[in-house]
């Protein structure tokens, strides 16, 4: 089983939702999260505007070696928000097979090899060559603090969190 190096898998303590911390048999695995992230076409990223309003937009991205990378124009609302306050939430489109990341978006420092892998994933997924080296673009990487995942059809049994060392 794949497991992030700097995270521990836990059950949320939410008895009011039927989630009991000691019932661990149906917890999801990081392999499941990894498959969902690889298969996703769109990722929703929420940041915070300067006046405190939430800003949520779908982005294209690449899940590479257990990390979400996404690009944006340096002058976009999300880029300006993240430059001021890099706390973000990112999630998939499904509310049934749910994966939610809470963390920070940082400018990615990638090797030429990683840049090629990210670009290849964009081409495979979107049939589009990304302009990742364009001077007007940023490549951002999501650094998670907490990941929440569950299957809606069996929420109480499958609710699983990963808590990351930051």
PEMOBEL-V912057 format. One record per residue. PHI is phi in degrees with one decimal (999 if undefined). OMEGA is omega in whole degrees, -180 to 180 (* if undefined). Layout:
phi:PHI omega:OMEGA
phi:PHI omega:OMEGA
This chain:
phi:999 omega:173
phi:-69.1 omega:175
phi:-145.1 omega:177
phi:-58.2 omega:-175
phi:-65.0 omega:-172
phi:-109.2 omega:-178
phi:-137.6 omega:173
phi:-124.0 omega:-179
phi:-88.2 omega:-178
phi:-139.2 omega:172
phi:-92.3 omega:174
phi:-68.8 omega:178
phi:-98.5 omega:-178
phi:-135.6 omega:-178
phi:-60.7 omega:178
phi:-66.5 omega:174
phi:-104.8 omega:-179
phi:84.0 omega:-180
phi:-94.0 omega:-179
phi:-106.4 omega:-173
phi:-63.1 omega:-178
phi:-92.2 omega:178
phi:-92.4 omega:-171
phi:-110.8 omega:-171
phi:-65.9 omega:-177
phi:-106.1 omega:179
phi:-58.1 omega:178
phi:-75.3 omega:179
phi:-105.4 omega:175
phi:-66.4 omega:174
phi:-55.7 omega:180
phi:-63.8 omega:178
phi:-59.5 omega:-179
phi:-57.2 omega:179
phi:-64.0 omega:180
phi:-62.8 omega:-178
phi:-68.2 omega:178
phi:-67.2 omega:-176
phi:-79.2 omega:-175
phi:-65.4 omega:173
phi:-89.3 omega:-177
phi:-122.2 omega:176
phi:-127.8 omega:177
phi:-89.5 omega:179
phi:-119.5 omega:178
phi:-114.8 omega:176
phi:-126.4 omega:-176
phi:-119.6 omega:177
phi:-70.3 omega:-179
phi:-58.5 omega:180
phi:-92.1 omega:177
phi:93.9 omega:178
phi:-69.2 omega:174
phi:-74.3 omega:177
phi:-130.6 omega:-175
phi:-125.2 omega:-178
phi:-141.1 omega:173
phi:-78.5 omega:177
phi:-130.6 omega:168
phi:-86.9 omega:-179
phi:-159.5 omega:179
phi:-130.4 omega:175
phi:-95.6 omega:-175
phi:-129.3 omega:178
phi:51.0 omega:176
phi:77.6 omega:180
phi:-129.5 omega:175
phi:-93.1 omega:174
phi:-114.8 omega:175
phi:-146.3 omega:-178
phi:-107.0 omega:176
phi:-158.6 omega:173
phi:-68.9 omega:-179
phi:-60.1 omega:-177
phi:-101.1 omega:-180
phi:-69.4 omega:177
phi:-58.1 omega:-178
phi:-64.3 omega:179
phi:-64.8 omega:179
phi:-65.6 omega:178
phi:-60.6 omega:-177
phi:-67.2 omega:177
phi:-63.8 omega:-179
phi:-82.8 omega:-177
phi:-149.8 omega:-171
phi:-84.8 omega:175
phi:-71.6 omega:-179
phi:-140.2 omega:167
phi:-122.3 omega:176
phi:-130.1 omega:179
phi:-148.6 omega:178
phi:-83.8 omega:-177
phi:-74.1 omega:-174
phi:-78.9 omega:169
phi:-96.4 omega:179
phi:-92.8 omega:175
phi:-109.1 omega:-164
phi:-94.3 omega:171
phi:-137.3 omega:-179
phi:-130.4 omega:177
phi:-107.1 omega:168
phi:-114.7 omega:-180
phi:178.1 omega:-178
phi:-129.2 omega:174
phi:-99.8 omega:-179
phi:-127.3 omega:176
phi:-64.3 omega:-176
phi:-74.6 omega:172
phi:-104.6 omega:-174
phi:-121.4 omega:175
phi:-76.0 omega:177
phi:-58.9 omega:179
phi:-64.9 omega:178
phi:-64.3 omega:179
phi:-60.3 omega:178
phi:-64.9 omega:179
phi:-62.6 omega:178
phi:-60.6 omega:179
phi:-61.1 omega:179
phi:-60.4 omega:179
phi:-64.4 omega:177
phi:-61.0 omega:-179
phi:-62.4 omega:179
phi:-59.8 omega:-172
phi:-82.6 omega:-170
phi:-114.6 omega:-176
phi:51.7 omega:-177
phi:-144.9 omega:176
phi:-81.6 omega:-178
phi:-72.8 omega:178
phi:-96.4 omega:-173
phi:-70.5 omega:-179
phi:-99.3 omega:178
phi:-64.0 omega:-177
phi:-66.0 omega:178
phi:-92.2 omega:-176
phi:-113.6 omega:173
phi:-119.3 omega:168
phi:-106.7 omega:-179
phi:-108.4 omega:178
phi:-123.1 omega:178
phi:-88.0 omega:175
phi:-104.7 omega:-174
phi:-76.2 omega:168
phi:-103.5 omega:180
phi:-146.3 omega:173
phi:-120.7 omega:178
phi:-118.2 omega:-180
phi:-146.8 omega:176
phi:-167.4 omega:172
phi:-103.1 omega:-177
phi:-57.4 omega:-176
phi:-65.6 omega:180
phi:-145.8 omega:-173
phi:-53.7 omega:-175
phi:-56.8 omega:-177
phi:-81.7 omega:-172
phi:-98.3 omega:-178
phi:-55.2 omega:-175
phi:-138.4 omega:175
phi:-119.5 omega:167
phi:-120.2 omega:178
phi:-107.5 omega:-175
phi:-99.6 omega:172
phi:-74.8 omega:179
phi:-127.0 omega:*
